[in-house]
Amino acid sequence: MAFARSTVMAAAVGAALGLAAWLGGGGTSLAADPAAASPQPATDAVKPGLAVRYWPYAMHNIGDVERLAKSKSGGDKGAPLPGIDYDDNTGTVLSSNLKQEVGAEITGFIKFPEKGRYQVAANSNDGVRVWIGGAQVVDDPTIHSMGMSDATEINVEGGVWYPLRVLYFQRHGTWGLQLMWAPAGAKDLKVIPASAYGRTEG
């Protein structure tokens, strides 16, 4: 009987995983819907751009940035970013003074123009992980040349702020980081404009 229950359970788990894979076909995965900031930040408290802090180390996986962000080291506060639109290049990483071997945590808020389902993805070199409203929407954690992550569909309200957190690292050579979006069903994702971001710190 115990064996039968185990077999049935394994079959159920396998079926669920198969259904999830089918639903996520075509490079689009499904995430829990993000939660809007509650309470919403006061209008006069929101400043343009995003806050960022840095760790100057040789990293190999986004997990290295995650561990540093949770540590007591605090990181080095950088100048706020106007947005997340940095194409593949050889200059200094984001607003840091480093051209390689650096990790970053970017925080603030993002606002979607209309209610509905959106696709979200990142175009990066190297690894990146993104959360919107507590829901992980991008996980592209390793060293790689400039390229797009899988897109994730989320359901959002329009015109309200969602907490945004981005972990990113650059190992060596060129680097780049762009956050992309499009309404669900659209063929091409576009870089999220700077006007969609805000911050209350940094």
N, C-alpha and C positions, 0 to 999 in steps of 0.2 A: 504493500500500500504506500509506504514511504517512497519507494522507487517510482511508483506511478505518479504520485503527486509531484515529485521532482521532474519527471519527464514532461508532465503537463505544464509545469511552471516554465521549464526551459523553452517549450514550444511557444508559450504565450509571450515570453520575453523576445524570442526570435521574431515572432510575428510583429510585435510592436516596433522592433528595430527596423524590420523590413518596411513597415508602413512609414516610419519616420524618414527612411532613406528615400522612399518614393515621393513623399510630400516635399522633400528637399531637393528633388531632382533639378537638373539644369544649372547647378552651381548656386542655387538659392537655398539657404537654410532658414529654419524658423526659430525665433527666439521668443521668450516670454515678453509680453508687451511692456515697454518701459513705463515707469511711473513719473509723472510730472512733479516738479519741485513743490513741496508742501511744507510751509506756506511758500507762495511765489515771492521771489525777491522784489522788494520795493522798486518801482521804476527809477527813482532818483538814486538808488544804490547800485544799479547795473552800469558798468563801464564797458567800453568796446574792448574786444579781444579776449584773450585767454591767459591765465596764469601758468607759469612753467617753472620747474626746478630741475637741476641737472646733477648727474653723478659721473665723474671722469674716470671710467674704468673700461677695460677691454671686456666686452660682454659677448656671449655666444647664443643667448636665448632670452626671450622676453621675461622669462622667469627670474633672470638675474636682476632686472629692473624692479620686478614685483617685490623681491626680497629686500632690496635697498629702500624702496618706498615704504615698506613696513618697519624698517629699522629705525633706530634713534639718530642716525646720521643726519637726517633732515635734508640733505642735498643743498645745492647752491641755487638760490633764487635768481632767475633770469629776467630780463626785460620782457614784458607781456608780448604775446604773439598777436598780430592783427587777425590771424585766421590760421587755417591749416592747408596751405597751398604752396608747397615747396617741390618743384619739379627736380628730377635727377640732376645733381650738380656736384661741384668739388669745393664749394665755399664752406664757411663756418656753419655748423649744424644749428638750425633754428636761430635762437637769439644768443647762443653760447659763443665762446671765443675758441671753440675746438673744431677741428675739421674731421676728427675720427675718434673712435673709442670713447663714446659718451652715451649715457642713457638719459631719458627725460620722462617726467610725468607732467602731463598737460591737464589742467582742470578749469572748469567754468560751467557755462550753460549753452544749450543750443535750442533754437526755436524753429519749428517747422511752419511753413507759410499756410498750409491748409490741413484740415482733418483728413485722415485716411491712412492707407497703407503706403509705406515707403520702402525702397531698397536702400541699404547703406553698405558701403564697402570702403576699403582703404587701398591706395596705390602707394607702395612704399619700397624703400631700400635702406635699412634692413627690416627687422621685425617690428610688429605693432600689435597691440591689443586695445580694443575700444569698448567702453560701456556707455550706454545712453539710458538715463533714468534707472540705473541699476541692472539693466539687461545687457549681457555681453553680446555685441553685434559683430565684432571682428576679432578673429584669432589667427594671426599669421606670424608665428612666434620665432622663426629661425632666420639665419643669415641667407640673403638672396639678393639678386639684382632687382632693379625697379620692376615692379609688377603688381597686378591687382589681386586682392584677396577675393575669396568667395563673397557674394552679396548676401545679406540677410534682410528679410522682410520684417518690418515692425508696424504696429498700428499706433498712431499718435493723434493727439489733439492739435489743432492749429492755433498759432498765436500765443502759446504758453511756453514757459521755460522748462527744459529738461536738464537735469545734471549731466555733465559730460566729463568723462575721465579717459585719457589716452596715455598708454605706456608705449614708449618707442625707444629703440636703440640703433646706433650706427657703429659698425665694427671697423671697417677700413675702406679706402677707396671712395667712390662716389656715394651720395646719399640723397634721399628724397622722401617726402611725406605729404600726401594729399588725402583728405577725407572727402568722399563722394556720396551723392544721393540722387534719387530719381523716384517719381511716383511708381508704384507697383505696376508692372507690365510695360514700362518704358524700355526701349531697346538700349539706350545709352545713358550711363550715369555721368553726372557733371560734378565738378568741384563745388563744394558747398561755399557760398559767398561769405565774406567776412561779416556781412550784416546779420547773419544768422547766429553769431556768437556773442556772448557776454560774460562778464566776470564781476564778482563782488570783492575780490582780493587780488593781490599781486600787482 
